[in-house]
Amino acid sequence: MGYIIKEFIDAPSVYACLECRSHLARRDDVISRTFQGRFGRAYLTETVVNQKLGKNEDRLLMTGLHTVCDLHCRVCDAVVGWRYVRAHDRSQQYKEGRYILEQSRIYSIDQPIKPGPNDGLSSSAVSCEVTADMQSPLQNITL
């Protein structure tokens, strides 16, 4: 399958996948927090990273018929919302190309930790010096 490269969002607050905590969207990029998803409240946003899209399908939503596709986390494949592909009602066309993030499927992260070359560990925390006078505790056991 290959490697999955996770994109890190450098922002003070982000939304992440509830299952694997991969970053999905900046909280500041949310257009509206008044949407209704399949599992409760949802957010409309312009941009989502670390995402994979499902197949297009027509769904009858609260605001009419829309062509949408499920929005999956690219890392763990959890469904986190959907993307509006086409709105059949002219008054709803502003949603086209935008994403819905289900509040029950995402996690809010404030001041995320930036990834480091050693996954957040300093070099002194992972280094160890072994000297010749060190003995294994197992060397003194007799049977």
Accessible surface in RSA format (square Angstrom, percent):
REM  Atomic radii and reference values for relative SASA: ProtOr
REM  Chains: A
REM  Algorithm: Lee & Richards
REM  Probe-radius: 1.40
REM  Slices: 20
REM RES _ NUM      All-atoms   Total-Side   Main-Chain    Non-polar    All polar
REM                ABS   REL    ABS   REL    ABS   REL    ABS   REL    ABS   REL
RES MET A   1   217.22 112.5 122.67  81.2  94.55 225.1 104.63  89.0 112.59 149.2
RES GLY A   2    61.51  75.8   0.00   N/A  61.51  75.8  36.84 101.1  24.66  55.2
RES TYR A   3   217.03 101.3 185.93 105.8  31.11  80.9 140.43 105.5  76.60  94.4
RES ILE A   4    67.64  38.5  38.90  29.0  28.74  69.3  41.62  30.0  26.02  70.6
RES ILE A   5   139.93  79.6 131.43  97.9   8.49  20.5 134.67  97.0   5.25  14.3
RES LYS A   6   110.86  54.1  88.30  54.2  22.56  53.7  51.36  46.2  59.50  63.4
RES GLU A   7    92.08  52.9  84.13  63.7   7.95  18.9  29.60  57.3  62.48  51.0
RES PHE A   8    65.92  33.0  42.95  26.6  22.97  59.8  44.76  27.1  21.16  60.6
RES ILE A   9    18.64  10.6  15.20  11.3   3.44   8.3  18.64  13.4   0.00   0.0
RES ASP A  10   101.75  71.3  75.90  75.5  25.85  61.1  26.85  63.2  74.90  74.7
RES ALA A  11     9.44   8.7   1.08   1.7   8.36  19.0   6.85   9.6   2.59   6.9
RES PRO A  12    88.49  64.5  81.12  73.9   7.37  26.8  87.72  72.4   0.78   4.8
RES SER A  13    27.55  23.3  24.84  33.2   2.71   6.2   7.76  16.5  19.79  27.7
RES VAL A  14     0.00   0.0   0.00   0.0   0.00   0.0   0.00   0.0   0.00   0.0
RES TYR A  15    10.37   4.8  10.37   5.9   0.00   0.0   6.35   4.8   4.01   4.9
RES ALA A  16     0.00   0.0   0.00   0.0   0.00   0.0   0.00   0.0   0.00   0.0
RES CYS A  17     0.30   0.2   0.30   0.3   0.00   0.0   0.00   0.0   0.30   0.3
RES LEU A  18    74.06  41.2  67.15  48.0   6.91  17.4  67.15  47.2   6.91  18.6
RES GLU A  19   127.73  73.3  94.00  71.1  33.73  80.3  23.04  44.6 104.69  85.5
RES CYS A  20    37.98  28.7  17.69  19.7  20.29  47.7  25.08  63.6  12.89  13.9
RES ARG A  21   106.35  44.7  98.67  50.3   7.68  18.3  42.97  58.7  63.38  38.4
RES SER A  22     0.73   0.6   0.00   0.0   0.73   1.7   0.73   1.6   0.00   0.0
RES HIS A  23    16.09   8.8  14.21   9.9   1.88   4.8   5.41   5.6  10.69  12.4
RES LEU A  24     0.24   0.1   0.07   0.0   0.17   0.4   0.07   0.0   0.17   0.5
RES ALA A  25     2.23   2.1   0.01   0.0   2.22   5.1   2.23   3.1   0.00   0.0
RES ARG A  26    84.25  35.4  83.02  42.3   1.23   2.9  25.36  34.7  58.89  35.7
RES ARG A  27    74.00  31.1  71.99  36.7   2.01   4.8   5.59   7.6  68.42  41.5
RES ASP A  28   105.36  73.8  73.12  72.8  32.24  76.2  23.39  55.1  81.96  81.7
RES ASP A  29    49.40  34.6  39.41  39.2   9.99  23.6  11.45  27.0  37.95  37.8
RES VAL A  30    17.78  11.7   0.03   0.0  17.75  42.8   0.03   0.0  17.75  48.2
RES ILE A  31    81.95  46.6  48.65  36.2  33.30  80.3  54.63  39.3  27.32  74.1
RES SER A  32    26.51  22.4  19.75  26.4   6.76  15.6  20.49  43.6   6.02   8.4
RES ARG A  33    98.95  41.5  94.36  48.1   4.59  10.9  45.96  62.8  52.98  32.1
RES THR A  34   110.67  78.7  85.73  86.9  24.94  59.4  67.76  91.0  42.91  64.9
RES PHE A  35    30.39  15.2  25.16  15.6   5.23  13.6  29.39  17.8   1.00   2.9
RES GLN A  36    95.99  53.7  76.02  55.6  19.97  47.6  24.88  53.0  71.11  53.9
RES GLY A  37    10.76  13.3   0.00   N/A  10.76  13.3   1.99   5.5   8.77  19.6
RES ARG A  38   111.95  47.0  75.86  38.7  36.09  85.9  53.63  73.3  58.32  35.3
RES PHE A  39   109.67  54.9  81.37  50.4  28.30  73.6  90.87  55.1  18.80  53.8
RES GLY A  40    25.40  31.3   0.00   N/A  25.40  31.3  22.37  61.4   3.03   6.8
RES ARG A  41   131.18  55.1 125.15  63.8   6.02  14.3  47.45  64.9  83.72  50.7
RES ALA A  42     0.00   0.0   0.00   0.0   0.00   0.0   0.00   0.0   0.00   0.0
RES TYR A  43    20.38   9.5  20.38  11.6   0.00   0.0   3.70   2.8  16.68  20.6
RES LEU A  44     0.76   0.4   0.76   0.5   0.00   0.0   0.76   0.5   0.00   0.0
RES THR A  45     0.00   0.0   0.00   0.0   0.00   0.0   0.00   0.0   0.00   0.0
RES GLU A  46    90.17  51.8  81.63  61.8   8.55  20.3  35.34  68.4  54.83  44.8
RES THR A  47    71.47  50.8  68.66  69.6   2.81   6.7  48.48  65.1  23.00  34.8
RES VAL A  48     9.97   6.6   0.00   0.0   9.97  24.0   0.18   0.2   9.79  26.6
RES VAL A  49    25.42  16.7  20.57  18.6   4.85  11.7  25.42  22.1   0.00   0.0
RES ASN A  50     2.26   1.6   0.00   0.0   2.26   5.4   0.00   0.0   2.26   2.2
RES GLN A  51    46.93  26.2  33.27  24.3  13.67  32.5   3.56   7.6  43.37  32.9
RES LYS A  52    90.37  44.1  85.05  52.2   5.32  12.7  60.15  54.1  30.22  32.2
RES LEU A  53    71.40  39.8  44.98  32.2  26.42  66.4  44.98  31.6  26.42  71.1
RES GLY A  54    28.77  35.5   0.00   N/A  28.77  35.5  18.55  50.9  10.22  22.9
RES LYS A  55   186.99  91.2 171.97 105.5  15.02  35.8 121.11 109.0  65.89  70.2
RES ASN A  56    92.60  63.9  66.13  63.9  26.47  63.7  18.94  45.6  73.66  71.2
RES GLU A  57    83.85  48.1  75.52  57.1   8.33  19.8  29.96  58.0  53.88  44.0
RES ASP A  58    91.65  64.2  62.49  62.2  29.15  68.9  18.09  42.6  73.55  73.4
RES ARG A  59    33.67  14.1  28.99  14.8   4.68  11.1  27.74  37.9   5.93   3.6
RES LEU A  60   146.54  81.6 114.60  82.0  31.94  80.3 114.60  80.5  31.94  85.9
RES LEU A  61    38.54  21.5  26.09  18.7  12.45  31.3  32.01  22.5   6.53  17.6
RES MET A  62   164.96  85.4 120.76  79.9  44.20 105.2 121.55 103.3  43.40  57.5
RES THR A  63    62.24  44.3  46.08  46.7  16.16  38.5  53.39  71.7   8.84  13.4
RES GLY A  64    23.41  28.9   0.00   N/A  23.41  28.9  21.71  59.6   1.70   3.8
RES LEU A  65    74.25  41.4  68.27  48.8   5.99  15.1  68.27  47.9   5.99  16.1
RES HIS A  66     0.75   0.4   0.75   0.5   0.00   0.0   0.63   0.6   0.12   0.1
RES THR A  67    19.98  14.2  19.98  20.3   0.00   0.0  15.59  20.9   4.39   6.6
RES VAL A  68     0.00   0.0   0.00   0.0   0.00   0.0   0.00   0.0   0.00   0.0
RES CYS A  69     2.36   1.8   2.36   2.6   0.00   0.0   0.00   0.0   2.36   2.5
RES ASP A  70    31.41  22.0  30.29  30.1   1.13   2.7   3.24   7.6  28.17  28.1
RES LEU A  71     0.00   0.0   0.00   0.0   0.00   0.0   0.00   0.0   0.00   0.0
RES HIS A  72    34.00  18.6  34.00  23.6   0.00   0.0  24.23  25.0   9.77  11.4
RES CYS A  73     0.00   0.0   0.00   0.0   0.00   0.0   0.00   0.0   0.00   0.0
RES ARG A  74    86.19  36.2  80.13  40.8   6.06  14.4  31.42  42.9  54.77  33.2
RES VAL A  75    45.62  30.0  27.28  24.7  18.34  44.2  27.28  23.7  18.34  49.8
RES CYS A  76    51.47  38.9  21.40  23.9  30.07  70.7  29.52  74.8  21.95  23.7
RES ASP A  77    73.58  51.5  64.32  64.0   9.26  21.9  23.22  54.6  50.36  50.2
RES ALA A  78    24.56  22.6  13.93  21.5  10.64  24.2  24.56  34.6   0.00   0.0
RES VAL A  79    39.87  26.2  36.22  32.8   3.65   8.8  36.22  31.5   3.65   9.9
RES VAL A  80     0.58   0.4   0.58   0.5   0.00   0.0   0.58   0.5   0.00   0.0
RES GLY A  81     0.04   0.0   0.00   N/A   0.04   0.0   0.00   0.0   0.04   0.1
RES TRP A  82     4.87   2.0   4.87   2.4   0.00   0.0   4.87   2.6   0.00   0.0
RES ARG A  83    64.05  26.9  64.05  32.7   0.00   0.0   1.22   1.7  62.84  38.1
RES TYR A  84     5.39   2.5   5.39   3.1   0.00   0.0   0.00   0.0   5.39   6.6
RES VAL A  85    47.74  31.4  31.96  28.9  15.78  38.0  32.77  28.5  14.96  40.6
RES ARG A  86   125.12  52.5 125.12  63.8   0.00   0.0  37.81  51.7  87.31  52.9
RES ALA A  87     0.90   0.8   0.00   0.0   0.90   2.0   0.00   0.0   0.90   2.4
RES HIS A  88    68.72  37.6  38.76  26.9  29.95  76.6  30.98  31.9  37.73  43.9
RES ASP A  89    68.81  48.2  62.15  61.9   6.66  15.7  21.95  51.7  46.86  46.7
RES ARG A  90   199.97  84.0 187.12  95.4  12.85  30.6  72.64  99.3 127.34  77.2
RES SER A  91    76.42  64.6  51.34  68.5  25.08  57.8  54.95 117.0  21.47  30.1
RES GLN A  92    28.66  16.0  28.66  20.9   0.00   0.0   0.08   0.2  28.58  21.7
RES GLN A  93    81.11  45.4  72.03  52.6   9.09  21.6  14.92  31.7  66.19  50.2
RES TYR A  94   115.28  53.8  94.98  54.0  20.30  52.8  85.14  64.0  30.14  37.2
RES LYS A  95     3.62   1.8   3.62   2.2   0.00   0.0   1.22   1.1   2.40   2.6
RES GLU A  96    68.25  39.2  49.81  37.7  18.44  43.9  12.99  25.1  55.26  45.1
RES GLY A  97    27.44  33.8   0.00   N/A  27.44  33.8  16.69  45.8  10.75  24.1
RES ARG A  98    56.27  23.6  56.27  28.7   0.00   0.0   1.47   2.0  54.80  33.2
RES TYR A  99    21.49  10.0  21.49  12.2   0.00   0.0   3.63   2.7  17.86  22.0
RES ILE A 100     0.11   0.1   0.11   0.1   0.00   0.0   0.11   0.1   0.00   0.0
RES LEU A 101     0.00   0.0   0.00   0.0   0.00   0.0   0.00   0.0   0.00   0.0
RES GLU A 102     2.07   1.2   2.07   1.6   0.00   0.0   1.85   3.6   0.22   0.2
RES GLN A 103    81.56  45.6  74.55  54.5   7.01  16.7  20.97  44.6  60.59  46.0
RES SER A 104    56.05  47.4  34.21  45.7  21.83  50.3  44.74  95.3  11.31  15.8
RES ARG A 105    74.48  31.3  72.65  37.0   1.82   4.3  19.67  26.9  54.81  33.2
RES ILE A 106    13.82   7.9   3.48   2.6  10.34  24.9   3.48   2.5  10.34  28.1
RES TYR A 107    87.06  40.6  83.69  47.6   3.37   8.8  43.07  32.4  43.99  54.2
RES SER A 108    51.62  43.6  31.72  42.3  19.90  45.9  30.90  65.8  20.72  29.0
RES ILE A 109    32.21  18.3  29.75  22.2   2.46   5.9  32.21  23.2   0.00   0.0
RES ASP A 110    92.37  64.7  71.28  70.9  21.10  49.9  29.19  68.7  63.18  63.0
RES GLN A 111   148.50  83.0 131.18  95.9  17.32  41.2  37.75  80.3 110.76  84.0
RES PRO A 112    24.21  17.6   6.65   6.1  17.56  63.8   9.41   7.8  14.80  92.0
RES ILE A 113   152.29  86.7 133.34  99.3  18.95  45.7 138.41  99.7  13.88  37.7
RES LYS A 114   133.16  65.0 120.46  73.9  12.70  30.2  73.19  65.9  59.96  63.9
RES PRO A 115    91.90  67.0  62.14  56.6  29.76 108.2  71.09  58.7  20.81 129.3
RES GLY A 116    29.10  35.9   0.00   N/A  29.10  35.9  19.07  52.3  10.03  22.5
RES PRO A 117   142.69 104.0 101.28  92.3  41.41 150.5 114.81  94.8  27.88 173.2
RES ASN A 118    61.87  42.7  50.98  49.3  10.89  26.2  10.67  25.7  51.20  49.5
RES ASP A 119   133.64  93.6 107.17 106.7  26.46  62.6  33.29  78.4 100.34 100.1
RES GLY A 120    58.10  71.7   0.00   N/A  58.10  71.7  26.22  72.0  31.88  71.4
RES LEU A 121   101.10  56.3  90.96  65.1  10.14  25.5  92.93  65.3   8.17  22.0
RES SER A 122    67.57  57.1  52.10  69.5  15.47  35.6  53.28 113.5  14.29  20.0
RES SER A 123    80.21  67.8  74.66  99.6   5.55  12.8  40.52  86.3  39.70  55.6
RES SER A 124    90.57  76.5  69.71  93.0  20.86  48.1  51.37 109.4  39.19  54.9
RES ALA A 125    70.30  64.6  29.87  46.1  40.42  92.0  41.37  58.3  28.93  76.6
RES VAL A 126    82.50  54.3  49.05  44.4  33.45  80.6  55.79  48.5  26.72  72.5
RES SER A 127    79.09  66.8  55.70  74.3  23.39  53.9  43.49  92.6  35.60  49.9
RES CYS A 128   113.03  85.5  74.11  82.7  38.92  91.5  39.71 100.6  73.32  79.1
RES GLU A 129   140.16  80.5 122.00  92.3  18.15  43.2  52.30 101.2  87.86  71.7
RES VAL A 130   118.62  78.1  91.29  82.6  27.33  65.8  91.29  79.3  27.33  74.1
RES THR A 131    60.25  42.9  50.94  51.6   9.30  22.2  54.20  72.8   6.05   9.1
RES ALA A 132   112.23 103.2  68.87 106.3  43.36  98.6  81.31 114.5  30.92  81.9
RES ASP A 133   123.22  86.3  92.16  91.7  31.05  73.4  50.83 119.6  72.39  72.2
RES MET A 134   120.07  62.2  94.04  62.2  26.04  62.0  88.58  75.3  31.50  41.7
RES GLN A 135   126.15  70.5  96.89  70.8  29.27  69.7  27.59  58.7  98.56  74.8
RES SER A 136    48.42  40.9  38.59  51.5   9.83  22.6  33.51  71.4  14.92  20.9
RES PRO A 137   112.24  81.8  96.78  88.2  15.46  56.2 105.42  87.0   6.82  42.4
RES LEU A 138   132.68  73.9 120.75  86.4  11.93  30.0 120.90  84.9  11.78  31.7
RES GLN A 139   124.57  69.7  90.18  65.9  34.39  81.9  39.38  83.8  85.19  64.6
RES ASN A 140   112.09  77.3  84.85  82.0  27.24  65.6  32.72  78.8  79.37  76.7
RES ILE A 141   104.18  59.3  81.24  60.5  22.94  55.3  85.23  61.4  18.95  51.4
RES THR A 142   127.01  90.3 102.07 103.5  24.94  59.4  74.28  99.8  52.74  79.7
RES LEU A 143   215.69 120.1 140.35 100.4  75.34 189.4 169.86 119.3  45.83 123.3
END  Absolute sums over single chains surface
CHAIN  1 A     9618.2       7443.5       2174.8       5194.2       4424.0
END  Absolute sums over all chains
TOTAL          9618.2       7443.5       2174.8       5194.2       4424.0
